[in-house]
Amino acid sequence: MKNNRTNSAIDQAIRVYETPAGPLFVAARHGRIKKCFTRDTAIRYLAYFMTTQAFGMSGFKQRHPRVRIDRDDMEIWRERETTAEYLSAHQRCMRRLRRILARKRAMQKWHERWESMHDRYVKDVAELQASKPAGVR
């Protein structure tokens, strides 16, 4: 990134490394690391790390207990499925991460436009000052 103002916690959590095969995205948060080939997957894993940590610290159940099902005189165990609350929290987290990144991109585009306009303005002022006649205050 260009300066410290644009380097956010999301940038620190999702790092991009250039490799010969293309960019490699590394999502790292709360001591967990996952290498991904796409930015979308890195955002998904970052949301997973954050949601899992929040559910673990709050004491909410992330998964249902094992359930025994009798189907056609056979005993089937349904393994620990993810709760609906966890899935909705994960979706909210992904949505918020994407919204934050979109807002950051919009601010960076505006800042680039501002910088170019400011550079043009400074250049024009310098040209006007240089061409100023001797008798003008």
Secondary structure, 3 states (H helix, E strand, C coil): CCCHHHCCHHHHHEEEEEECCEEEEEEEECCEEEEECCHHHHHHHHHHHHHHHHHHHHCCCCECCCEEEEECCEEEEECCCECHHHHHHHHHHHHHHHHHHHHHHHHHHHHHHHHHHHHHHHHHHHHHHHCCCCCCC
